[in-house]
């Protein structure tokens, strides 16, 4: 997933914000495995197969479409 997409989803409240921690003097933001599963579920339900096919410049085919 694109970083910008994840940031947009966090701002919109679709997914939780990653937890921030300092590890070896560096700020690290990460999700738990449970949160990652929820993010993947949201993506599958909301975005897979929708939008533009960037390679062809046309609408992407919907699952089950003829």
Secondary structure as GFF3:
##gff-version 3
##sequence-region A 1 66
A	DSSP	alpha_helix	3	12	.	.	.	ID=ss1
A	DSSP	beta_strand	19	23	.	.	.	ID=ss2
A	DSSP	beta_strand	26	30	.	.	.	ID=ss3
A	DSSP	alpha_helix	33	46	.	.	.	ID=ss4
A	DSSP	beta_strand	52	53	.	.	.	ID=ss5
A	DSSP	beta_strand	58	59	.	.	.	ID=ss6
###
